[in-house]
Amino acid sequence: MRILLIEDDPLIGDGLRAGLAKLGFSIDWFTGGKAGQQALAAAPYDAVILDLSLPETDGLDILRHWRQQGADVPVLILTARDALEDRVTGLQRGADDYLCKPFALAEVAARLQALIRRRHGQLQPTLTHGAVTLEPGTHTATLNGEPLTLKSRELALLELFLLNAGRVLTRAQLEEKLYSWEQDLSSNAVEVHIHHLRKKIGSTFIRTVHGVGYTLGEAP
């Protein structure tokens, strides 16, 4: 899942980027409010982590601008402003969740996963397709009850297909979800990950739609 992070504190921003990347998220980090505000239109983000006390502009003004423009991406406010009035104002301005600093990385990840699930209409924490199950919170997957050994990109790709059952995803869409701007991307990276998933789950699990992209196939 691709996340837009807008945070001006270098220690917090670097920690979030590194920690969430280890958990399988793809992170684009901006320290300036104006650049972060404009970045939302440049990639198909699954969620945003937004600080409020930013250079150039306040995070609440960024949030208000997005909502006025019709952006429906889930936004998690992450801030030192812990007063009840601040929390209420943030939610009233259009935030989907509000978390005060200091925080635990595991809680940030869990809140992001919950926001992303709700955006896709998925209320249960476990994603399933036939005999395949995925627990995004614990980064574990099983096939017929037996653990699947999947690398982080393979887990992220599996989650994408399970959340978008019935939709055809182009290679460009998959690349945009799996990789941030700073990450190197080989020309056949997506095809390699799909090949590995098919080997581990089944050749018909992901179906190629020729000339278009890929979609979730037969349930094992």
N, CA and C of each residue as an Amber inpcrd file, in Angstrom:
protein
   660
   0.8350000  -1.1840000   0.0000000   0.0000000   0.0000000   0.0000000
   0.8840000   1.2540000   0.0000000   0.5120000   2.2290000  -0.7870000
   1.3400000   3.4270000  -0.9250000   0.7970000   4.5530000  -0.0440000
   1.6900000   5.1280000   0.7590000   1.3120000   6.1090000   1.7670000
   2.0290000   7.4260000   1.5020000   1.2880000   8.5300000   1.6030000
   1.8660000   9.8690000   1.5560000   2.0950000  10.3330000   2.9880000
   3.3420000  10.6350000   3.3140000   3.7230000  11.0940000   4.6510000
   4.1390000  12.5550000   4.5680000   3.4680000  13.4170000   5.3370000
   3.8120000  14.8340000   5.3990000   4.1850000  15.1410000   6.8420000
   5.4790000  15.2600000   7.0870000   6.0240000  15.4180000   8.4400000
   7.3410000  16.1810000   8.3570000   7.4410000  17.3020000   9.0980000
   8.6420000  18.1270000   8.9810000   9.7440000  17.7410000   9.9520000
   9.4440000  16.9500000  10.9680000  10.4770000  16.5210000  11.9200000
  11.3130000  15.4150000  11.2810000  12.6260000  15.6380000  11.0790000
  13.4350000  14.6410000  10.3610000  13.5440000  13.3080000  11.0790000
  13.6020000  13.3210000  12.3900000  13.7170000  12.0570000  13.1280000
  12.4200000  11.2540000  13.0340000  11.3050000  11.9230000  13.2320000
  10.0170000  11.2290000  13.1520000   9.7540000  10.7560000  11.7270000
  10.0040000  11.6350000  10.7560000   9.7510000  11.2710000   9.3690000
  10.6010000  10.1030000   8.9150000  11.8920000  10.1370000   9.2400000
  12.7820000   9.0510000   8.8310000  12.4050000   7.7450000   9.5290000
  12.0210000   7.8460000  10.8050000  11.6220000   6.6440000  11.5270000
  10.3650000   6.0200000  10.9600000   9.3890000   6.8680000  10.6310000
   8.1560000   6.3610000  10.0350000   8.4100000   5.7440000   8.6610000
   9.2020000   6.4240000   7.8560000   9.4720000   5.9020000   6.5100000
  10.1700000   4.5500000   6.5870000  11.1890000   4.4450000   7.4180000
  11.9390000   3.1950000   7.5230000  11.0940000   2.0910000   8.1650000
  10.4070000   2.4400000   9.2410000   9.6250000   1.4350000   9.9510000
   8.4590000   0.9130000   9.1430000   7.7260000   1.8000000   8.4940000
   6.5790000   1.3640000   7.6930000   7.0270000   0.6150000   6.4440000
   8.1770000   0.9910000   5.8950000   8.6920000   0.2550000   4.7300000
   8.9860000  -1.1970000   5.0930000   9.5050000  -1.4270000   6.2980000
   9.7730000  -2.7940000   6.7460000   8.4910000  -3.5950000   6.9090000
   7.3870000  -2.9000000   7.1260000   6.0920000  -3.5690000   7.2820000
   5.3520000  -3.7140000   5.9490000   6.0240000  -3.3510000   4.8530000
   5.4440000  -3.5740000   3.5310000   4.7850000  -2.3820000   2.8880000
   4.8000000  -1.2200000   3.5680000   4.2190000  -0.0210000   2.9650000
   5.2480000   0.6460000   2.0470000   4.7490000   1.3450000   1.0410000
   5.5880000   2.1780000   0.1770000   5.3360000   3.6260000   0.5690000
   6.4090000   4.3600000   0.9210000   6.2600000   5.6730000   1.5480000
   6.8880000   6.7680000   0.6870000   6.1110000   7.8290000   0.4400000
   6.6380000   9.0720000  -0.1320000   6.5760000  10.1240000   0.9720000
   7.7510000  10.6590000   1.3440000   7.8350000  11.5560000   2.5010000
   8.1350000  12.9790000   2.0480000   7.3120000  13.9220000   2.5240000
   7.5060000  15.3450000   2.2530000   7.5910000  16.0900000   3.5800000
   8.5250000  17.0390000   3.6560000   8.6860000  17.8230000   4.8760000
   7.9790000  19.1680000   4.7920000   7.6690000  19.6260000   3.5990000
   7.0030000  20.9180000   3.4100000   5.5260000  20.7590000   3.1460000
   4.7350000  21.6650000   3.7130000   3.2980000  21.5670000   3.5650000
   2.8190000  21.7330000   2.1380000   3.3490000  22.7200000   1.4190000
   2.8800000  22.9800000   0.0580000   3.2250000  21.8340000  -0.8870000
   4.4550000  21.3270000  -0.7800000   4.8480000  20.2080000  -1.6400000
   4.0210000  18.9690000  -1.3160000   3.7920000  18.7280000  -0.0390000
   2.9880000  17.5840000   0.3510000   1.5550000  17.7010000  -0.1280000
   1.0040000  18.8950000  -0.0650000  -0.3690000  19.1240000  -0.5240000
  -0.4920000  18.8020000  -2.0100000   0.4700000  19.2430000  -2.8030000
   0.4250000  19.0150000  -4.2430000   0.6950000  17.5580000  -4.6010000
   1.4260000  16.8560000  -3.7340000   1.8160000  15.4740000  -4.0460000
   0.6320000  14.5310000  -4.1190000  -0.4500000  14.8570000  -3.4270000
  -1.5850000  13.9390000  -3.3910000  -2.1320000  13.6550000  -4.7840000
  -2.0300000  14.6320000  -5.6800000  -2.5630000  14.4570000  -7.0310000
  -1.5950000  13.7200000  -7.9520000  -0.3920000  13.4300000  -7.4700000
   0.6370000  12.8760000  -8.3490000   0.7310000  11.3600000  -8.3070000
   0.0550000  10.7100000  -7.3580000   0.1360000   9.2560000  -7.2370000
  -1.1420000   8.7370000  -6.5800000  -1.4900000   7.4610000  -6.8120000
  -2.7310000   6.9060000  -6.2440000  -2.5180000   6.4190000  -4.8120000
  -2.4530000   7.3340000  -3.8840000  -2.1600000   6.9640000  -2.5040000
  -3.3330000   6.2370000  -1.8620000  -3.0010000   5.2770000  -0.9970000
  -4.0180000   4.5400000  -0.2600000  -4.3950000   5.2380000   1.0340000
  -3.4890000   6.0390000   1.5780000  -3.7580000   6.7860000   2.8050000
  -2.6890000   7.8560000   2.9680000  -2.9730000   8.8150000   3.8650000
  -2.0460000   9.9100000   4.1530000  -1.8010000   9.9810000   5.6530000
  -0.5410000  10.1910000   6.0300000  -0.1920000  10.5510000   7.4000000
   0.1480000  12.0330000   7.3760000  -0.5940000  12.8380000   8.1240000
  -0.4840000  14.2900000   8.0340000  -0.1700000  14.9080000   9.3900000
   0.9750000  15.5740000   9.4860000   1.2820000  16.3930000  10.6490000
   0.5150000  17.7080000  10.5140000   0.3030000  18.3950000  11.6300000
  -0.4310000  19.6530000  11.5600000   0.4810000  20.8690000  11.5850000
   1.5270000  20.8350000  12.3930000   2.4310000  21.9880000  12.5120000
   3.5320000  21.8700000  11.4690000   3.2710000  22.4380000  10.2940000
   4.1790000  22.3000000   9.1520000   4.6940000  23.6580000   8.7020000
   5.8700000  23.6670000   8.0490000   6.3400000  24.9080000   7.4370000
   5.3870000  25.3500000   6.3200000   5.2510000  26.5930000   6.1220000
   4.5050000  27.2030000   5.0160000   2.9950000  27.2260000   5.2270000
   2.4350000  26.1230000   5.6930000   0.9790000  26.0830000   5.8530000
   0.6120000  25.0680000   6.9210000  -0.5220000  25.2710000   7.5490000
  -0.9710000  24.3640000   8.5950000  -1.6000000  23.1190000   7.9870000
  -1.4030000  21.9900000   8.6630000  -1.9520000  20.7440000   8.1610000
  -3.4600000  20.7570000   7.9940000  -4.1550000  21.4620000   8.8740000
  -5.6090000  21.5450000   8.7550000  -6.0320000  22.2810000   7.4880000
  -5.2450000  23.2680000   7.0750000  -5.5490000  23.9710000   5.8310000
  -5.3390000  23.0510000   4.6270000  -4.3050000  22.2060000   4.7060000
  -4.0690000  21.2210000   3.6420000  -5.2550000  20.2660000   3.5560000
  -5.6810000  19.7800000   4.7080000  -6.7970000  18.8350000   4.7490000
  -8.0690000  19.4720000   4.2050000  -8.3380000  20.7020000   4.6030000
  -9.5360000  21.3840000   4.1150000  -9.4840000  21.5490000   2.6000000
  -8.3060000  21.8850000   2.0640000  -8.1570000  22.0350000   0.6100000
  -8.4470000  20.7130000  -0.0940000  -7.9080000  19.6290000   0.4020000
  -8.1440000  18.3250000  -0.2310000  -9.6260000  17.9880000  -0.2530000
 -10.2740000  18.1600000   0.8760000 -11.6890000  17.7950000   0.9470000
 -12.5350000  18.6990000   0.0530000 -12.1960000  19.9710000  -0.0440000
 -12.9260000  20.8760000  -0.9260000 -12.7500000  20.4830000  -2.3880000
 -11.5840000  19.8880000  -2.7010000 -11.3210000  19.4400000  -4.0660000
 -11.9230000  18.0680000  -4.3590000 -12.5340000  17.4650000  -3.3620000
 -13.1810000  16.1790000  -3.5530000 -12.3000000  14.9750000  -3.3120000
 -11.0900000  15.1600000  -2.7830000 -10.1990000  14.0330000  -2.5120000
 -10.7650000  13.2010000  -1.3670000 -10.9030000  11.8940000  -1.5850000
 -11.5000000  11.0250000  -0.5750000 -10.4890000  10.0870000   0.0760000
  -9.1990000  10.3190000  -0.1450000  -8.1740000   9.4540000   0.4400000
  -8.2550000   9.5210000   1.9590000  -8.1250000   8.3830000   2.6550000
  -8.1470000   8.3980000   4.1160000  -6.9530000   9.1740000   4.6710000
  -7.1930000  10.0020000   5.6760000  -6.1450000  10.8250000   6.2840000
  -6.0470000  10.5310000   7.7680000  -4.8510000  10.1550000   8.1940000
  -4.5300000   9.9680000   9.6060000  -3.7100000  11.1610000  10.0640000
  -4.2760000  11.9820000  10.9450000  -3.5170000  13.0890000  11.5220000
  -2.6080000  12.5430000  12.6060000  -1.3420000  12.9240000  12.5400000
  -0.3380000  12.5030000  13.5210000   0.3440000  13.7690000  14.0320000
   0.0510000  14.1610000  15.2550000   0.4520000  15.4870000  15.7050000
   0.6930000  15.5240000  17.2060000   1.3930000  16.5780000  17.6340000
   1.5910000  16.8070000  19.0590000   0.4230000  17.5570000  19.6830000
  -0.5000000  18.0380000  18.8700000  -1.6640000  18.7640000  19.3900000
  -2.6530000  17.7580000  19.9940000  -2.6370000  17.6610000  21.3070000
  -3.4200000  16.6120000  21.9630000  -4.6520000  17.1210000  22.7040000
  -4.9650000  18.4000000  22.5940000  -6.1480000  18.9420000  23.2650000
  -7.4160000  18.3930000  22.6100000  -8.4520000  18.2380000  23.4100000
  -9.7190000  17.7290000  22.8900000 -10.2250000  18.5900000  21.7390000
 -10.1140000  19.8980000  21.8750000 -10.5860000  20.8030000  20.8240000
  -9.8600000  20.5610000  19.5110000  -8.5340000  20.3100000  19.5890000
  -7.7650000  20.0380000  18.3750000  -8.2200000  18.7350000  17.7180000
  -8.4430000  17.7150000  18.5400000  -8.8660000  16.4280000  17.9820000
 -10.2370000  16.5410000  17.3130000 -11.1460000  17.2350000  17.9690000
 -12.4860000  17.4110000  17.3960000 -12.4080000  18.2030000  16.0970000
 -11.6100000  19.2780000  16.0980000 -11.4870000  20.1000000  14.8930000
 -10.9040000  19.2940000  13.7380000  -9.8820000  18.5010000  14.0130000
  -9.2790000  17.6850000  12.9610000 -10.2690000  16.7290000  12.3310000
 -11.0760000  16.0810000  13.1450000 -12.0680000  15.1480000  12.6150000
 -13.1770000  15.8810000  11.8760000 -13.5500000  17.0480000  12.3760000
 -14.5880000  17.8230000  11.6960000 -14.1140000  18.3720000  10.3590000
 -12.8170000  18.6210000  10.2350000 -12.2790000  19.1280000   8.9730000
 -12.1320000  18.0330000   7.9170000 -12.3370000  16.7830000   8.3030000
 -12.3000000  15.7210000   7.3050000 -11.2960000  14.6250000   7.5590000
 -10.5850000  14.6570000   8.6920000  -9.6580000  13.5680000   9.0060000
 -10.4430000  12.2980000   9.3030000  -9.8660000  11.1560000   8.9600000
 -10.5030000   9.8690000   9.2360000 -10.0490000   9.2870000  10.5670000
  -8.9020000   9.7250000  11.0440000  -8.3840000   9.2480000  12.3270000
  -7.4200000  10.2970000  12.8600000  -7.1550000  10.2270000  14.1610000
  -6.3330000  11.2530000  14.8190000  -5.4950000  10.5600000  15.8790000
  -4.1850000  10.7130000  15.7960000  -3.2670000  10.0640000  16.7410000
  -2.2560000  11.0880000  17.2260000  -2.0680000  11.1370000  18.5290000
  -1.1610000  12.1280000  19.1260000   0.2380000  11.5490000  19.3100000
   1.2290000  12.4140000  19.1970000   2.6080000  12.0610000  19.5020000
   2.8190000  12.1580000  21.0110000   3.6600000  11.3040000  21.5810000
   4.4180000  10.2110000  20.9630000   3.5090000   9.0270000  20.6240000
   3.9800000   8.1810000  19.7510000   3.1620000   7.0920000  19.2400000
   4.0060000   5.8410000  19.0900000   3.3540000   4.7240000  18.9070000
   4.0300000   3.4610000  18.6150000   3.8500000   3.1470000  17.1350000
   4.9130000   2.7150000  16.4940000   4.8580000   2.4090000  15.0590000
   3.7770000   1.3720000  14.7670000   3.6570000   0.3780000  15.6180000
   2.6650000  -0.6820000  15.3900000   1.2520000  -0.1180000  15.3570000
   0.9750000   0.8840000  16.1910000  -0.3570000   1.4760000  16.1960000
  -0.6040000   2.2870000  14.9230000   0.4160000   3.0140000  14.4660000
   0.2710000   3.7600000  13.2110000  -0.0530000   2.7970000  12.0720000
   0.6890000   1.7000000  11.9980000   0.4590000   0.7190000  10.9330000
  -0.9330000   0.1180000  11.0290000  -1.3730000  -0.2110000  12.2380000
  -2.6930000  -0.8140000  12.4190000  -3.7980000   0.1590000  12.0190000
  -3.6300000   1.4260000  12.3680000  -4.6430000   2.4210000  11.9970000
  -4.6890000   2.6250000  10.4810000  -3.5080000   2.6300000   9.8330000
  -3.4820000   2.7520000   8.3730000  -4.1940000   1.5760000   7.7180000
  -3.9120000   0.3720000   8.1990000  -4.5390000  -0.8110000   7.6160000
  -6.0490000  -0.7820000   7.7960000  -6.5120000  -0.3020000   8.9490000
  -7.9590000  -0.2030000   9.1780000  -8.5970000   0.8060000   8.2310000
  -7.9310000   1.9480000   8.0280000  -8.4550000   2.9580000   7.1160000
  -8.5320000   2.4270000   5.6850000  -7.5020000   1.7120000   5.2760000
  -7.4650000   1.1800000   3.9130000  -8.5420000   0.1170000   3.7280000
  -8.7190000  -0.7540000   4.7340000  -9.7760000  -1.7710000   4.6460000
 -11.1420000  -1.1190000   4.4870000 -11.4160000  -0.1100000   5.3070000
 -12.7300000   0.5400000   5.2390000 -12.9470000   1.2110000   3.8890000
 -11.8860000   1.7730000   3.3280000 -12.0270000   2.4220000   2.0220000
 -12.4420000   1.4310000   0.9450000 -12.0120000   0.1780000   1.1100000
 -12.3520000  -0.8600000   0.1360000 -13.6070000  -1.6320000   0.5350000
 -14.2980000  -1.1790000   1.5870000 -15.5040000  -1.8630000   2.0190000
 -15.2390000  -3.1820000   2.6960000 -14.0250000  -3.3830000   3.1790000
 -13.6290000  -4.6330000   3.8230000 -13.5970000  -4.4090000   5.3300000
 -14.5810000  -4.9330000   6.0360000 -14.6750000  -4.6910000   7.4690000
 -13.8860000  -5.7020000   8.2890000 -13.7050000  -6.8930000   7.7580000
 -12.9820000  -7.9240000   8.4940000 -11.4710000  -7.7340000   8.3460000
 -10.7040000  -7.9990000   9.4070000  -9.2500000  -7.8320000   9.3210000
  -8.5600000  -8.8910000   8.4780000  -9.2440000 -10.0090000   8.2200000
  -8.6690000 -11.0900000   7.4220000  -9.2230000 -11.0420000   6.0000000
  -8.3370000 -11.0700000   5.0170000  -8.7380000 -11.1040000   3.6130000
  -8.6650000 -12.5490000   3.1270000  -9.6750000 -12.9910000   2.4030000
  -9.7100000 -14.3760000   1.9460000 -10.1120000 -14.4620000   0.4790000
  -9.6340000 -15.5130000  -0.1470000 -10.0610000 -15.8630000  -1.5070000
  -9.9050000 -17.3700000  -1.6270000 -11.0250000 -18.0750000  -1.4600000
 -10.9430000 -19.5260000  -1.4290000 -10.1370000 -19.9950000  -0.2340000
  -9.1210000 -20.7920000  -0.5140000  -8.2880000 -21.3510000   0.5500000
  -7.1320000 -20.4410000   0.9400000  -7.0640000 -19.2580000   0.3360000
  -5.9910000 -18.3050000   0.6560000  -6.5070000 -17.2990000   1.6830000
  -5.7380000 -17.0950000   2.7260000  -6.0590000 -16.0590000   3.7110000
  -4.8490000 -15.1580000   3.8970000  -5.1220000 -13.8940000   4.1710000
  -4.0620000 -12.9200000   4.4220000  -4.4350000 -12.0950000   5.6400000
  -3.4980000 -11.9890000   6.5740000  -3.6580000 -11.1360000   7.7570000
  -2.7100000  -9.9470000   7.5810000  -3.1970000  -8.8160000   7.0300000
  -2.3000000  -7.6730000   6.8220000  -1.6530000  -7.1750000   8.1060000
  -2.3570000  -7.2880000   9.2280000  -1.8130000  -6.7890000  10.4820000
  -0.5970000  -7.5440000  10.9590000  -0.5510000  -8.8330000  10.6750000
   0.5920000  -9.6510000  11.0950000   1.4870000 -10.0510000   9.9290000
   1.1000000  -9.6500000   8.7060000   1.8950000  -9.9410000   7.4990000
   2.0870000 -11.4400000   7.3090000   1.0040000 -12.1780000   7.5140000
   1.0510000 -13.6270000   7.3490000  -0.0340000 -14.0600000   6.3740000
   0.2680000 -15.0770000   5.6030000  -0.6800000 -15.6310000   4.6440000
  -0.6390000 -17.1490000   4.7280000  -1.7790000 -17.7600000   4.4320000
  -1.8490000 -19.2190000   4.4530000  -2.5540000 -19.7170000   3.2030000
  -2.2710000 -20.9610000   2.8510000  -2.9520000 -21.6690000   1.7690000
  -3.3720000 -23.0140000   2.3250000  -4.6830000 -23.2650000   2.3440000
  -5.2250000 -24.4770000   2.9580000  -4.7530000 -24.6370000   4.4060000
  -4.6280000 -23.5170000   5.1010000  -4.2320000 -23.5570000   6.4980000
  -2.7490000 -23.6430000   6.7310000  -1.9630000 -23.8160000   5.6720000
  -0.5100000 -23.9250000   5.7960000   0.1420000 -22.5790000   5.4880000
   1.1580000 -22.1880000   6.2630000   1.7880000 -20.8780000   6.0520000
   2.3950000 -20.7510000   4.6580000   2.2140000 -19.5760000   4.0640000
   2.8630000 -19.2380000   2.8020000   4.0850000 -18.3790000   3.1010000
   5.2030000 -18.7140000   2.4920000   6.4210000 -17.9250000   2.6600000
   6.4850000 -16.9020000   1.5370000   6.1300000 -15.6640000   1.8680000
   6.0680000 -14.6050000   0.8740000   6.9750000 -13.4540000   1.2760000
   7.6500000 -12.8690000   0.2900000   8.4540000 -11.6810000   0.5350000
   7.5240000 -10.4700000   0.6520000   8.0970000  -9.3540000   1.1340000
   7.2630000  -8.1830000   1.4320000   6.5060000  -7.6920000   0.2020000
   7.1430000  -7.6580000  -0.9570000   6.4670000  -7.2080000  -2.1680000
   5.3650000  -8.1870000  -2.5770000   5.6170000  -9.4730000  -2.3850000
   4.6100000 -10.4740000  -2.7190000   3.3950000 -10.3460000  -1.7960000
   3.6390000 -10.0730000  -0.5160000   2.5380000  -9.8490000   0.4190000
   1.7330000  -8.6100000   0.0160000   2.4570000  -7.5430000  -0.3450000
   1.7810000  -6.3090000  -0.7510000   0.9600000  -6.5400000  -2.0150000
   1.4980000  -7.2960000  -2.9580000   0.7770000  -7.5810000  -4.2000000
  -0.4440000  -8.4460000  -3.9240000  -0.2950000  -9.4340000  -3.0580000
  -1.4260000 -10.2800000  -2.6860000  -2.5360000  -9.4360000  -2.0570000
  -2.1700000  -8.5170000  -1.1740000  -3.1610000  -7.6490000  -0.5440000
  -3.8830000  -6.7890000  -1.5860000  -3.1420000  -6.2740000  -2.5540000
  -3.7470000  -5.4610000  -3.6030000  -4.8130000  -6.2340000  -4.3790000
  -4.4730000  -7.4610000  -4.7580000  -5.4350000  -8.2460000  -5.5250000
  -6.6470000  -8.6320000  -4.6810000  -6.4390000  -8.9620000  -3.4160000
  -7.5580000  -9.3440000  -2.5580000  -8.4750000  -8.1640000  -2.2750000
  -7.9100000  -6.9720000  -2.1420000  -8.7250000  -5.7820000  -1.9020000
  -9.4520000  -5.3210000  -3.1640000  -8.9650000  -5.7490000  -4.3270000
  -9.5440000  -5.2960000  -5.5990000 -10.1090000  -6.4630000  -6.3980000
 -10.7160000  -7.4000000  -5.6880000 -11.3200000  -8.5550000  -6.3620000
 -12.3590000  -8.0770000  -7.3730000 -12.3020000  -8.6310000  -8.5860000
 -13.2290000  -8.2490000  -9.6360000 -12.7570000  -7.0960000 -10.4980000
 -11.6660000  -6.4520000 -10.1010000 -11.1290000  -5.3450000 -10.8920000
  -9.8860000  -5.7990000 -11.6490000  -9.6860000  -5.2240000 -12.8150000
  -8.4600000  -5.4460000 -13.5770000  -7.4890000  -4.3130000 -13.2370000
  -6.2860000  -4.6710000 -12.8180000  -5.2590000  -3.6960000 -12.4590000
  -4.1700000  -3.7150000 -13.5250000  -3.8530000  -2.5610000 -14.0640000
  -2.7910000  -2.4840000 -15.0640000  -1.4330000  -2.6030000 -14.3960000
  -0.4080000  -2.8770000 -15.2020000   0.9350000  -2.9400000 -14.6410000
   1.3250000  -1.6000000 -14.0440000   0.9500000  -0.5080000 -14.7050000
   1.2840000   0.8220000 -14.1910000   0.6300000   1.0540000 -12.8280000
  -0.6140000   0.6290000 -12.6720000  -1.2910000   0.7920000 -11.3880000
  -0.5940000  -0.0140000 -10.2890000  -0.1860000  -1.2230000 -10.6170000
   0.5000000  -2.0550000  -9.6340000   1.8490000  -1.4460000  -9.2530000
   2.5650000  -0.9300000 -10.2410000   3.8540000  -0.2890000  -9.9580000
   3.6690000   0.9200000  -9.0440000   2.6400000   1.7160000  -9.3080000
   2.4040000   2.9140000  -8.5080000   2.0430000   2.5770000  -7.0720000
   1.4010000   1.4480000  -6.8570000   1.0190000   1.0330000  -5.5100000
   2.1830000   0.4100000  -4.7450000   3.0660000  -0.2710000  -5.4590000
   4.1210000  -1.0460000  -4.8000000   5.4060000  -0.2720000  -4.5670000
   5.6250000   0.8000000  -5.3240000   6.9150000   1.4850000  -5.2710000
   6.7400000   2.9840000  -5.0610000   7.5990000   3.5480000  -4.2140000
   7.6370000   4.9970000  -4.0420000   8.5300000   5.6040000  -5.1150000
   8.5650000   6.9500000  -5.1610000   9.3750000   7.6200000  -6.1720000
  10.8590000   7.3570000  -5.9860000  11.2860000   7.1010000  -4.7580000
  12.7160000   6.9490000  -4.4780000  13.2270000   5.5430000  -4.7630000
  12.3510000   4.6050000  -4.9830000  12.7680000   3.2200000  -5.1430000
  13.0290000   2.8900000  -6.6070000  14.1140000   2.1500000  -6.8290000
  14.4410000   1.7060000  -8.1820000  13.4520000   0.6360000  -8.6240000
  13.0890000   0.6760000  -9.8830000  12.0940000  -0.2510000 -10.4100000
  12.5770000  -0.8030000 -11.7330000  12.7500000  -2.1150000 -11.8030000
  13.1310000  -2.7450000 -13.0600000  11.8910000  -2.8890000 -13.9450000
  12.1290000  -3.0380000 -15.2330000  11.0220000  -3.0230000 -16.1990000
  10.0660000  -4.1990000 -16.0190000  10.5470000  -5.3100000 -15.4740000
   9.6870000  -6.4980000 -15.3370000   9.4340000  -6.8650000 -13.8780000
   9.5750000  -5.9030000 -12.9710000   9.4490000  -6.2000000 -11.5410000
   8.0850000  -6.7800000 -11.2000000   7.0220000  -6.1700000 -11.7060000
   5.6730000  -6.6470000 -11.3960000   5.4730000  -8.0630000 -11.9210000
   5.9210000  -8.3270000 -13.1350000   5.7670000  -9.6620000 -13.7170000
   6.4990000 -10.7140000 -12.8860000   7.6690000 -10.3500000 -12.3520000
   8.4370000 -11.2840000 -11.5150000   7.6720000 -11.6060000 -10.2390000
   7.1120000 -10.5870000  -9.5840000   6.3460000 -10.8210000  -8.3560000
   5.1130000 -11.6760000  -8.6290000   4.4350000 -11.4170000  -9.7450000
   3.2540000 -12.2040000 -10.0960000   3.6520000 -13.6500000 -10.3750000
   4.7560000 -13.8400000 -11.0560000   5.2610000 -15.1920000 -11.3390000
   5.5050000 -15.9530000 -10.0410000   6.1070000 -15.2950000  -9.0570000
   6.3930000 -15.9540000  -7.7800000   5.1040000 -16.2930000  -7.0350000
   4.1360000 -15.3860000  -7.0610000   2.8590000 -15.6780000  -6.4030000
   2.1720000 -16.8710000  -7.0540000   2.2040000 -16.9320000  -8.3670000
   1.5710000 -18.0600000  -9.0590000   2.2530000 -19.3780000  -8.7070000
   3.5620000 -19.3670000  -8.5720000   4.2840000 -20.5820000  -8.2160000
   3.9100000 -21.0510000  -6.8160000   3.7000000 -20.0980000  -5.9110000
   3.4480000 -20.4500000  -4.5150000   1.9760000 -20.7310000  -4.2130000
   1.0630000 -20.1390000  -5.0060000  -0.3630000 -20.2800000  -4.7130000
  -1.0830000 -21.1070000  -5.7680000  -0.7170000 -20.9120000  -7.0260000
  -1.3790000 -21.6320000  -8.1120000  -1.3340000 -20.8250000  -9.3830000
  -1.1950000 -21.4870000 -10.4900000  -0.9920000 -20.7900000 -11.7600000
  -2.2040000 -19.9730000 -12.1830000  -3.3950000 -20.3220000 -11.6910000
  -4.6030000 -19.6040000 -12.0990000  -5.0530000 -18.5840000 -11.0590000
  -4.2560000 -18.3910000  -9.9980000  -4.6630000 -17.4850000  -8.9230000
  -4.7290000 -16.0390000  -9.4000000  -3.7810000 -15.6630000 -10.2390000
  -3.8010000 -14.3360000 -10.8570000  -3.9590000 -14.5320000 -12.3620000
  -4.9720000 -13.9280000 -12.9300000  -5.2810000 -14.1110000 -14.3540000
  -4.7930000 -12.9100000 -15.1530000  -4.1450000 -13.1810000 -16.2610000
  -3.7000000 -12.1240000 -17.1650000  -4.8350000 -11.7420000 -18.1050000
  -5.1370000 -10.4520000 -18.1520000  -6.1150000  -9.9330000 -19.1140000
  -5.2970000  -9.2870000 -20.2230000  -5.1410000  -9.9720000 -21.3200000
  -4.2020000  -9.5740000 -22.3650000  -4.4970000  -8.1690000 -22.8830000
  -3.4500000  -7.3890000 -22.9210000  -3.5610000  -6.0260000 -23.4040000
  -4.0700000  -5.0250000 -22.3730000  -4.4120000  -5.5310000 -21.1750000
  -4.9570000  -4.6570000 -20.1370000  -4.1580000  -4.7410000 -18.8530000
  -4.1090000  -5.9350000 -18.2500000  -3.3840000  -6.0450000 -16.9810000
  -3.6560000  -7.3830000 -16.3250000  -3.9440000  -7.3630000 -15.0240000
  -4.0950000  -8.5900000 -14.2440000  -5.3040000  -8.4520000 -13.3210000
  -5.8910000  -9.6140000 -12.9950000  -7.0140000  -9.6250000 -12.0570000
  -6.9630000 -10.9060000 -11.2370000  -7.6630000 -10.8860000 -10.1120000
  -7.7170000 -12.0610000  -9.2720000  -8.4340000 -13.1800000 -10.0220000
  -7.8290000 -14.3570000 -10.0400000  -8.3730000 -15.4520000 -10.8000000
  -9.1480000 -16.4360000  -9.9500000  -8.9610000 -17.7250000 -10.2420000
  -9.7140000 -18.7650000  -9.5550000  -9.2680000 -18.9000000  -8.1100000
 -10.2370000 -19.1590000  -7.2420000  -9.9200000 -19.3870000  -5.8190000
  -9.3490000 -20.7910000  -5.6570000  -8.1920000 -20.9120000  -5.0140000
  -7.6080000 -22.2350000  -4.8090000  -8.4890000 -23.0860000  -3.9070000
